[in-house]
Amino acid sequence: MLFAGLAIYSALNAVIGFFIFFAAMSAGDNSSPYLAAGAVLLALVGLGAGIGLCFIRKSWSRGLGLGLMIGWALWSILSAGICTGISPSLYA
């Protein structure tokens, strides 16, 4: 289930990230609130849902929760924070 969680987070990251960057580009100069909201949403999906699933203490939920958290961390590291919204260069 770990790989399923990683795949689920990757798909959600692609869909949510597309809409957040599209909204930020349409906003013009005031795009920081959209990017910050997207970063919080992606962190809640990856980390919040992952921790919540780990607390259920079933084998499938623990694997899925770890996969979501690993997916968030992996996308943050591999994209230097751009795909998860934690890169400071997005807000400058």
Biopython code that builds the backbone (N, CA, C, O; Angstrom):
import numpy as np
from Bio.PDB.StructureBuilder import StructureBuilder

atoms = [
    (1, "MET", "N", (0.809, -1.194, 0.000)),
    (1, "MET", "CA", (0.000, 0.000, 0.000)),
    (1, "MET", "C", (0.852, 1.258, 0.000)),
    (1, "MET", "O", (0.365, 2.342, -0.322)),
    (2, "LEU", "N", (2.112, 1.120, 0.357)),
    (2, "LEU", "CA", (2.992, 2.275, 0.369)),
    (2, "LEU", "C", (3.107, 2.872, -1.022)),
    (2, "LEU", "O", (3.038, 4.090, -1.186)),
    (3, "PHE", "N", (3.282, 2.026, -2.020)),
    (3, "PHE", "CA", (3.404, 2.528, -3.387)),
    (3, "PHE", "C", (2.085, 3.096, -3.892)),
    (3, "PHE", "O", (2.078, 4.007, -4.719)),
    (4, "ALA", "N", (0.974, 2.567, -3.404)),
    (4, "ALA", "CA", (-0.331, 3.127, -3.774)),
    (4, "ALA", "C", (-0.482, 4.531, -3.204)),
    (4, "ALA", "O", (-0.989, 5.422, -3.884)),
    (5, "GLY", "N", (-0.044, 4.738, -1.958)),
    (5, "GLY", "CA", (-0.092, 6.070, -1.363)),
    (5, "GLY", "C", (0.789, 7.049, -2.104)),
    (5, "GLY", "O", (0.421, 8.209, -2.292)),
    (6, "LEU", "N", (1.953, 6.583, -2.525)),
    (6, "LEU", "CA", (2.853, 7.434, -3.307)),
    (6, "LEU", "C", (2.220, 7.813, -4.637)),
    (6, "LEU", "O", (2.312, 8.967, -5.058)),
    (7, "ALA", "N", (1.583, 6.863, -5.302)),
    (7, "ALA", "CA", (0.924, 7.140, -6.581)),
    (7, "ALA", "C", (-0.283, 8.058, -6.397)),
    (7, "ALA", "O", (-0.525, 8.939, -7.222)),
    (8, "ILE", "N", (-1.038, 7.856, -5.321)),
    (8, "ILE", "CA", (-2.203, 8.711, -5.060)),
    (8, "ILE", "C", (-1.758, 10.143, -4.805)),
    (8, "ILE", "O", (-2.352, 11.082, -5.335)),
    (9, "TYR", "N", (-0.704, 10.318, -3.988)),
    (9, "TYR", "CA", (-0.238, 11.683, -3.729)),
    (9, "TYR", "C", (0.318, 12.321, -4.996)),
    (9, "TYR", "O", (0.110, 13.512, -5.229)),
    (10, "SER", "N", (1.015, 11.553, -5.810)),
    (10, "SER", "CA", (1.559, 12.105, -7.049)),
    (10, "SER", "C", (0.448, 12.587, -7.973)),
    (10, "SER", "O", (0.562, 13.651, -8.582)),
    (11, "ALA", "N", (-0.620, 11.812, -8.078)),
    (11, "ALA", "CA", (-1.747, 12.222, -8.921)),
    (11, "ALA", "C", (-2.440, 13.455, -8.348)),
    (11, "ALA", "O", (-2.764, 14.385, -9.087)),
    (12, "LEU", "N", (-2.667, 13.466, -7.038)),
    (12, "LEU", "CA", (-3.290, 14.637, -6.412)),
    (12, "LEU", "C", (-2.411, 15.875, -6.540)),
    (12, "LEU", "O", (-2.913, 16.977, -6.759)),
    (13, "ASN", "N", (-1.105, 15.696, -6.405)),
    (13, "ASN", "CA", (-0.173, 16.810, -6.534)),
    (13, "ASN", "C", (-0.221, 17.392, -7.943)),
    (13, "ASN", "O", (-0.188, 18.611, -8.112)),
    (14, "ALA", "N", (-0.297, 16.543, -8.939)),
    (14, "ALA", "CA", (-0.355, 17.031, -10.317)),
    (14, "ALA", "C", (-1.648, 17.799, -10.576)),
    (14, "ALA", "O", (-1.624, 18.854, -11.208)),
    (15, "VAL", "N", (-2.764, 17.286, -10.098)),
    (15, "VAL", "CA", (-4.057, 17.937, -10.344)),
    (15, "VAL", "C", (-4.181, 19.231, -9.547)),
    (15, "VAL", "O", (-4.508, 20.276, -10.109)),
    (16, "ILE", "N", (-3.922, 19.168, -8.243)),
    (16, "ILE", "CA", (-4.051, 20.359, -7.403)),
    (16, "ILE", "C", (-3.015, 21.405, -7.798)),
    (16, "ILE", "O", (-3.324, 22.594, -7.870)),
    (17, "GLY", "N", (-1.794, 20.965, -8.050)),
    (17, "GLY", "CA", (-0.740, 21.901, -8.455)),
    (17, "GLY", "C", (-1.062, 22.622, -9.745)),
    (17, "GLY", "O", (-0.777, 23.812, -9.879)),
    (18, "PHE", "N", (-1.657, 21.914, -10.700)),
    (18, "PHE", "CA", (-2.045, 22.553, -11.961)),
    (18, "PHE", "C", (-3.046, 23.671, -11.717)),
    (18, "PHE", "O", (-2.895, 24.772, -12.246)),
    (19, "PHE", "N", (-4.068, 23.389, -10.915)),
    (19, "PHE", "CA", (-5.088, 24.402, -10.659)),
    (19, "PHE", "C", (-4.547, 25.567, -9.835)),
    (19, "PHE", "O", (-4.939, 26.712, -10.059)),
    (20, "ILE", "N", (-3.657, 25.293, -8.891)),
    (20, "ILE", "CA", (-3.094, 26.368, -8.071)),
    (20, "ILE", "C", (-2.205, 27.271, -8.918)),
    (20, "ILE", "O", (-2.303, 28.494, -8.820)),
    (21, "PHE", "N", (-1.341, 26.691, -9.749)),
    (21, "PHE", "CA", (-0.483, 27.523, -10.589)),
    (21, "PHE", "C", (-1.289, 28.268, -11.646)),
    (21, "PHE", "O", (-0.936, 29.392, -12.003)),
    (22, "PHE", "N", (-2.348, 27.677, -12.146)),
    (22, "PHE", "CA", (-3.217, 28.368, -13.102)),
    (22, "PHE", "C", (-3.895, 29.562, -12.439)),
    (22, "PHE", "O", (-3.971, 30.641, -13.028)),
    (23, "ALA", "N", (-4.388, 29.373, -11.211)),
    (23, "ALA", "CA", (-5.024, 30.478, -10.485)),
    (23, "ALA", "C", (-4.007, 31.557, -10.141)),
    (23, "ALA", "O", (-4.325, 32.745, -10.188)),
    (24, "ALA", "N", (-2.791, 31.157, -9.797)),
    (24, "ALA", "CA", (-1.759, 32.136, -9.454)),
    (24, "ALA", "C", (-1.328, 32.940, -10.674)),
    (24, "ALA", "O", (-1.058, 34.136, -10.562)),
    (25, "MET", "N", (-1.260, 32.301, -11.834)),
    (25, "MET", "CA", (-0.883, 33.038, -13.045)),
    (25, "MET", "C", (-1.983, 33.993, -13.470)),
    (25, "MET", "O", (-1.687, 35.055, -14.019)),
    (26, "SER", "N", (-3.247, 33.649, -13.234)),
    (26, "SER", "CA", (-4.338, 34.555, -13.596)),
    (26, "SER", "C", (-4.437, 35.732, -12.639)),
    (26, "SER", "O", (-4.988, 36.772, -12.999)),
    (27, "ALA", "N", (-3.911, 35.589, -11.420)),
    (27, "ALA", "CA", (-4.023, 36.658, -10.429)),
    (27, "ALA", "C", (-3.066, 37.805, -10.704)),
    (27, "ALA", "O", (-3.279, 38.914, -10.215)),
    (28, "GLY", "N", (-2.035, 37.563, -11.465)),
    (28, "GLY", "CA", (-1.079, 38.627, -11.779)),
    (28, "GLY", "C", (-0.085, 38.841, -10.655)),
    (28, "GLY", "O", (0.601, 37.911, -10.233)),
    (29, "ASP", "N", (-0.011, 40.093, -10.165)),
    (29, "ASP", "CA", (0.989, 40.429, -9.151)),
    (29, "ASP", "C", (0.658, 39.872, -7.772)),
    (29, "ASP", "O", (1.565, 39.643, -6.972)),
    (30, "ASN", "N", (-0.595, 39.655, -7.483)),
    (30, "ASN", "CA", (-1.013, 39.197, -6.159)),
    (30, "ASN", "C", (-1.237, 37.682, -6.152)),
    (30, "ASN", "O", (-2.339, 37.219, -5.859)),
    (31, "SER", "N", (-0.196, 36.915, -6.473)),
    (31, "SER", "CA", (-0.349, 35.464, -6.572)),
    (31, "SER", "C", (0.063, 34.729, -5.301)),
    (31, "SER", "O", (-0.194, 33.531, -5.180)),
    (32, "SER", "N", (0.689, 35.408, -4.359)),
    (32, "SER", "CA", (1.181, 34.737, -3.149)),
    (32, "SER", "C", (0.089, 34.060, -2.326)),
    (32, "SER", "O", (0.324, 32.958, -1.831)),
    (33, "PRO", "N", (-1.096, 34.657, -2.150)),
    (33, "PRO", "CA", (-2.122, 33.943, -1.364)),
    (33, "PRO", "C", (-2.554, 32.621, -1.995)),
    (33, "PRO", "O", (-2.826, 31.655, -1.282)),
    (34, "TYR", "N", (-2.617, 32.570, -3.313)),
    (34, "TYR", "CA", (-2.993, 31.323, -3.985)),
    (34, "TYR", "C", (-1.923, 30.252, -3.785)),
    (34, "TYR", "O", (-2.236, 29.088, -3.533)),
    (35, "LEU", "N", (-0.656, 30.656, -3.902)),
    (35, "LEU", "CA", (0.430, 29.695, -3.731)),
    (35, "LEU", "C", (0.524, 29.214, -2.287)),
    (35, "LEU", "O", (0.786, 28.037, -2.039)),
    (36, "ALA", "N", (0.312, 30.118, -1.338)),
    (36, "ALA", "CA", (0.350, 29.727, 0.073)),
    (36, "ALA", "C", (-0.799, 28.774, 0.404)),
    (36, "ALA", "O", (-0.612, 27.796, 1.127)),
    (37, "ALA", "N", (-1.982, 29.064, -0.127)),
    (37, "ALA", "CA", (-3.126, 28.172, 0.105)),
    (37, "ALA", "C", (-2.875, 26.800, -0.515)),
    (37, "ALA", "O", (-3.237, 25.778, 0.066)),
    (38, "GLY", "N", (-2.257, 26.778, -1.690)),
    (38, "GLY", "CA", (-1.928, 25.504, -2.324)),
    (38, "GLY", "C", (-0.897, 24.720, -1.536)),
    (38, "GLY", "O", (-0.996, 23.497, -1.430)),
    (39, "ALA", "N", (0.103, 25.415, -0.976)),
    (39, "ALA", "CA", (1.117, 24.737, -0.165)),
    (39, "ALA", "C", (0.494, 24.133, 1.086)),
    (39, "ALA", "O", (0.824, 23.012, 1.474)),
    (40, "VAL", "N", (-0.407, 24.879, 1.715)),
    (40, "VAL", "CA", (-1.079, 24.367, 2.915)),
    (40, "VAL", "C", (-1.969, 23.178, 2.559)),
    (40, "VAL", "O", (-2.000, 22.183, 3.283)),
    (41, "LEU", "N", (-2.692, 23.283, 1.444)),
    (41, "LEU", "CA", (-3.573, 22.189, 1.026)),
    (41, "LEU", "C", (-2.780, 20.920, 0.720)),
    (41, "LEU", "O", (-3.171, 19.829, 1.135)),
    (42, "LEU", "N", (-1.668, 21.058, -0.003)),
    (42, "LEU", "CA", (-0.858, 19.884, -0.327)),
    (42, "LEU", "C", (-0.210, 19.286, 0.921)),
    (42, "LEU", "O", (-0.068, 18.067, 1.020)),
    (43, "ALA", "N", (0.183, 20.132, 1.873)),
    (43, "ALA", "CA", (0.748, 19.613, 3.121)),
    (43, "ALA", "C", (-0.321, 18.892, 3.937)),
    (43, "ALA", "O", (-0.045, 17.862, 4.552)),
    (44, "LEU", "N", (-1.536, 19.429, 3.944)),
    (44, "LEU", "CA", (-2.618, 18.753, 4.664)),
    (44, "LEU", "C", (-2.967, 17.420, 4.028)),
    (44, "LEU", "O", (-3.239, 16.443, 4.726)),
    (45, "VAL", "N", (-2.960, 17.382, 2.705)),
    (45, "VAL", "CA", (-3.261, 16.122, 2.010)),
    (45, "VAL", "C", (-2.160, 15.103, 2.275)),
    (45, "VAL", "O", (-2.441, 13.958, 2.626)),
    (46, "GLY", "N", (-0.917, 15.515, 2.109)),
    (46, "GLY", "CA", (0.181, 14.567, 2.262)),
    (46, "GLY", "C", (0.484, 14.207, 3.697)),
    (46, "GLY", "O", (0.542, 13.029, 4.052)),
    (47, "LEU", "N", (0.678, 15.218, 4.522)),
    (47, "LEU", "CA", (1.098, 14.958, 5.898)),
    (47, "LEU", "C", (-0.081, 14.730, 6.835)),
    (47, "LEU", "O", (-0.065, 13.799, 7.641)),
    (48, "GLY", "N", (-1.098, 15.573, 6.733)),
    (48, "GLY", "CA", (-2.251, 15.436, 7.627)),
    (48, "GLY", "C", (-3.005, 14.139, 7.421)),
    (48, "GLY", "O", (-3.293, 13.419, 8.377)),
    (49, "ALA", "N", (-3.323, 13.842, 6.175)),
    (49, "ALA", "CA", (-4.030, 12.590, 5.889)),
    (49, "ALA", "C", (-3.134, 11.386, 6.164)),
    (49, "ALA", "O", (-3.610, 10.342, 6.608)),
    (50, "GLY", "N", (-1.833, 11.534, 5.898)),
    (50, "GLY", "CA", (-0.907, 10.436, 6.170)),
    (50, "GLY", "C", (-0.816, 10.106, 7.646)),
    (50, "GLY", "O", (-0.839, 8.937, 8.029)),
    (51, "ILE", "N", (-0.712, 11.138, 8.478)),
    (51, "ILE", "CA", (-0.659, 10.915, 9.925)),
    (51, "ILE", "C", (-1.988, 10.355, 10.424)),
    (51, "ILE", "O", (-2.020, 9.459, 11.267)),
    (52, "GLY", "N", (-3.076, 10.891, 9.896)),
    (52, "GLY", "CA", (-4.393, 10.385, 10.290)),
    (52, "GLY", "C", (-4.575, 8.919, 9.946)),
    (52, "GLY", "O", (-5.128, 8.158, 10.740)),
    (53, "LEU", "N", (-4.116, 8.519, 8.775)),
    (53, "LEU", "CA", (-4.228, 7.111, 8.390)),
    (53, "LEU", "C", (-3.312, 6.218, 9.224)),
    (53, "LEU", "O", (-3.653, 5.066, 9.490)),
    (54, "CYS", "N", (-2.162, 6.730, 9.637)),
    (54, "CYS", "CA", (-1.271, 5.930, 10.483)),
    (54, "CYS", "C", (-1.868, 5.693, 11.865)),
    (54, "CYS", "O", (-1.586, 4.670, 12.489)),
    (55, "PHE", "N", (-2.691, 6.624, 12.353)),
    (55, "PHE", "CA", (-3.313, 6.458, 13.666)),
    (55, "PHE", "C", (-4.445, 5.438, 13.664)),
    (55, "PHE", "O", (-4.859, 4.978, 14.728)),
    (56, "ILE", "N", (-4.951, 5.077, 12.493)),
    (56, "ILE", "CA", (-6.013, 4.071, 12.426)),
    (56, "ILE", "C", (-5.475, 2.697, 12.831)),
    (56, "ILE", "O", (-6.220, 1.874, 13.363)),
    (57, "ARG", "N", (-4.213, 2.451, 12.586)),
    (57, "ARG", "CA", (-3.497, 1.249, 13.008)),
    (57, "ARG", "C", (-3.978, -0.031, 12.335)),
    (57, "ARG", "O", (-3.938, -1.100, 12.944)),
    (58, "LYS", "N", (-4.420, 0.061, 11.121)),
    (58, "LYS", "CA", (-4.672, -1.121, 10.293)),
    (58, "LYS", "C", (-3.487, -1.234, 9.334)),
    (58, "LYS", "O", (-2.808, -0.243, 9.067)),
    (59, "SER", "N", (-3.243, -2.408, 8.829)),
    (59, "SER", "CA", (-2.073, -2.579, 7.967)),
    (59, "SER", "C", (-2.208, -1.794, 6.669)),
    (59, "SER", "O", (-1.235, -1.197, 6.207)),
    (60, "TRP", "N", (-3.388, -1.784, 6.079)),
    (60, "TRP", "CA", (-3.566, -1.064, 4.821)),
    (60, "TRP", "C", (-3.508, 0.443, 5.038)),
    (60, "TRP", "O", (-2.972, 1.164, 4.196)),
    (61, "SER", "N", (-4.053, 0.934, 6.156)),
    (61, "SER", "CA", (-4.071, 2.379, 6.372)),
    (61, "SER", "C", (-2.694, 2.900, 6.754)),
    (61, "SER", "O", (-2.330, 4.020, 6.397)),
    (62, "ARG", "N", (-1.933, 2.097, 7.475)),
    (62, "ARG", "CA", (-0.579, 2.525, 7.832)),
    (62, "ARG", "C", (0.296, 2.625, 6.585)),
    (62, "ARG", "O", (1.066, 3.575, 6.447)),
    (63, "GLY", "N", (0.186, 1.660, 5.681)),
    (63, "GLY", "CA", (0.958, 1.715, 4.442)),
    (63, "GLY", "C", (0.542, 2.867, 3.552)),
    (63, "GLY", "O", (1.389, 3.537, 2.962)),
    (64, "LEU", "N", (-0.758, 3.102, 3.451)),
    (64, "LEU", "CA", (-1.257, 4.210, 2.638)),
    (64, "LEU", "C", (-0.838, 5.551, 3.234)),
    (64, "LEU", "O", (-0.457, 6.464, 2.502)),
    (65, "GLY", "N", (-0.905, 5.673, 4.553)),
    (65, "GLY", "CA", (-0.490, 6.910, 5.216)),
    (65, "GLY", "C", (0.988, 7.187, 5.037)),
    (65, "GLY", "O", (1.382, 8.320, 4.763)),
    (66, "LEU", "N", (1.805, 6.162, 5.191)),
    (66, "LEU", "CA", (3.239, 6.339, 4.967)),
    (66, "LEU", "C", (3.524, 6.701, 3.516)),
    (66, "LEU", "O", (4.410, 7.510, 3.238)),
    (67, "GLY", "N", (2.779, 6.107, 2.593)),
    (67, "GLY", "CA", (2.955, 6.437, 1.179)),
    (67, "GLY", "C", (2.619, 7.887, 0.879)),
    (67, "GLY", "O", (3.313, 8.532, 0.093)),
    (68, "LEU", "N", (1.560, 8.410, 1.495)),
    (68, "LEU", "CA", (1.209, 9.820, 1.301)),
    (68, "LEU", "C", (2.298, 10.739, 1.848)),
    (68, "LEU", "O", (2.663, 11.725, 1.208)),
    (69, "MET", "N", (2.816, 10.414, 3.030)),
    (69, "MET", "CA", (3.861, 11.253, 3.621)),
    (69, "MET", "C", (5.165, 11.157, 2.838)),
    (69, "MET", "O", (5.853, 12.160, 2.651)),
    (70, "ILE", "N", (5.504, 9.964, 2.385)),
    (70, "ILE", "CA", (6.714, 9.796, 1.582)),
    (70, "ILE", "C", (6.554, 10.504, 0.243)),
    (70, "ILE", "O", (7.509, 11.088, -0.270)),
    (71, "GLY", "N", (5.352, 10.455, -0.326)),
    (71, "GLY", "CA", (5.103, 11.171, -1.576)),
    (71, "GLY", "C", (5.295, 12.663, -1.425)),
    (71, "GLY", "O", (5.902, 13.295, -2.290)),
    (72, "TRP", "N", (4.785, 13.249, -0.332)),
    (72, "TRP", "CA", (4.967, 14.686, -0.096)),
    (72, "TRP", "C", (6.450, 15.015, 0.046)),
    (72, "TRP", "O", (6.930, 15.985, -0.540)),
    (73, "ALA", "N", (7.177, 14.211, 0.823)),
    (73, "ALA", "CA", (8.602, 14.462, 1.028)),
    (73, "ALA", "C", (9.392, 14.273, -0.261)),
    (73, "ALA", "O", (10.294, 15.056, -0.559)),
    (74, "LEU", "N", (9.061, 13.249, -1.014)),
    (74, "LEU", "CA", (9.783, 12.978, -2.255)),
    (74, "LEU", "C", (9.582, 14.090, -3.275)),
    (74, "LEU", "O", (10.541, 14.533, -3.906)),
    (75, "TRP", "N", (8.332, 14.549, -3.443)),
    (75, "TRP", "CA", (8.078, 15.653, -4.370)),
    (75, "TRP", "C", (8.733, 16.940, -3.886)),
    (75, "TRP", "O", (9.190, 17.741, -4.701)),
    (76, "SER", "N", (8.787, 17.150, -2.585)),
    (76, "SER", "CA", (9.434, 18.350, -2.055)),
    (76, "SER", "C", (10.929, 18.333, -2.330)),
    (76, "SER", "O", (11.508, 19.359, -2.688)),
    (77, "ILE", "N", (11.552, 17.184, -2.167)),
    (77, "ILE", "CA", (12.995, 17.087, -2.371)),
    (77, "ILE", "C", (13.347, 17.126, -3.853)),
    (77, "ILE", "O", (14.245, 17.866, -4.255)),
    (78, "LEU", "N", (12.654, 16.341, -4.665)),
    (78, "LEU", "CA", (13.015, 16.236, -6.077)),
    (78, "LEU", "C", (12.720, 17.501, -6.872)),
    (78, "LEU", "O", (13.399, 17.780, -7.860)),
    (79, "SER", "N", (11.717, 18.269, -6.456)),
    (79, "SER", "CA", (11.389, 19.490, -7.200)),
    (79, "SER", "C", (11.900, 20.741, -6.498)),
    (79, "SER", "O", (11.543, 21.853, -6.890)),
    (80, "ALA", "N", (12.721, 20.585, -5.479)),
    (80, "ALA", "CA", (13.242, 21.707, -4.686)),
    (80, "ALA", "C", (12.110, 22.547, -4.111)),
    (80, "ALA", "O", (12.246, 23.763, -3.976)),
    (81, "GLY", "N", (11.003, 21.912, -3.775)),
    (81, "GLY", "CA", (9.879, 22.584, -3.145)),
    (81, "GLY", "C", (8.917, 23.272, -4.081)),
    (81, "GLY", "O", (7.931, 23.852, -3.624)),
    (82, "ILE", "N", (9.166, 23.228, -5.374)),
    (82, "ILE", "CA", (8.281, 23.927, -6.316)),
    (82, "ILE", "C", (6.950, 23.195, -6.446)),
    (82, "ILE", "O", (5.899, 23.836, -6.475)),
    (83, "CYS", "N", (6.973, 21.873, -6.525)),
    (83, "CYS", "CA", (5.726, 21.122, -6.705)),
    (83, "CYS", "C", (4.861, 21.081, -5.452)),
    (83, "CYS", "O", (3.659, 20.832, -5.549)),
    (84, "THR", "N", (5.437, 21.318, -4.285)),
    (84, "THR", "CA", (4.641, 21.318, -3.062)),
    (84, "THR", "C", (4.439, 22.713, -2.504)),
    (84, "THR", "O", (3.774, 22.870, -1.480)),
    (85, "GLY", "N", (4.991, 23.723, -3.144)),
    (85, "GLY", "CA", (4.755, 25.105, -2.743)),
    (85, "GLY", "C", (5.596, 25.598, -1.590)),
    (85, "GLY", "O", (5.287, 26.649, -1.029)),
    (86, "ILE", "N", (6.647, 24.892, -1.207)),
    (86, "ILE", "CA", (7.452, 25.346, -0.078)),
    (86, "ILE", "C", (8.738, 26.043, -0.512)),
    (86, "ILE", "O", (9.570, 26.378, 0.332)),
    (87, "SER", "N", (8.910, 26.264, -1.795)),
    (87, "SER", "CA", (10.093, 26.958, -2.290)),
    (87, "SER", "C", (9.937, 28.465, -2.078)),
    (87, "SER", "O", (8.945, 29.044, -2.520)),
    (88, "PRO", "N", (10.896, 29.107, -1.412)),
    (88, "PRO", "CA", (10.779, 30.551, -1.185)),
    (88, "PRO", "C", (10.808, 31.374, -2.472)),
    (88, "PRO", "O", (10.329, 32.507, -2.487)),
    (89, "SER", "N", (11.357, 30.826, -3.539)),
    (89, "SER", "CA", (11.420, 31.587, -4.794)),
    (89, "SER", "C", (10.043, 31.795, -5.413)),
    (89, "SER", "O", (9.879, 32.677, -6.256)),
    (90, "LEU", "N", (9.056, 31.008, -5.014)),
    (90, "LEU", "CA", (7.702, 31.196, -5.537)),
    (90, "LEU", "C", (7.059, 32.467, -5.013)),
    (90, "LEU", "O", (6.207, 33.054, -5.680)),
    (91, "TYR", "N", (7.455, 32.894, -3.832)),
    (91, "TYR", "CA", (6.796, 34.014, -3.171)),
    (91, "TYR", "C", (7.539, 35.331, -3.346)),
    (91, "TYR", "O", (7.065, 36.366, -2.878)),
    (92, "ALA", "N", (8.682, 35.316, -4.002)),
    (92, "ALA", "CA", (9.475, 36.550, -4.176)),
    (92, "ALA", "C", (8.980, 37.383, -5.334)),
    (92, "ALA", "O", (9.536, 38.446, -5.612)),
]
sb = StructureBuilder()
sb.init_structure("model")
sb.init_model(0)
sb.init_chain("A")
sb.init_seg("    ")
for serial, (resi, resn, name, xyz) in enumerate(atoms, 1):
    if name == "N":
        sb.init_residue(resn, " ", resi, " ")
    sb.init_atom(name, np.array(xyz, "f"), 0.0, 1.0, " ", f" {name:<3s}", serial, name[0])
structure = sb.get_structure()
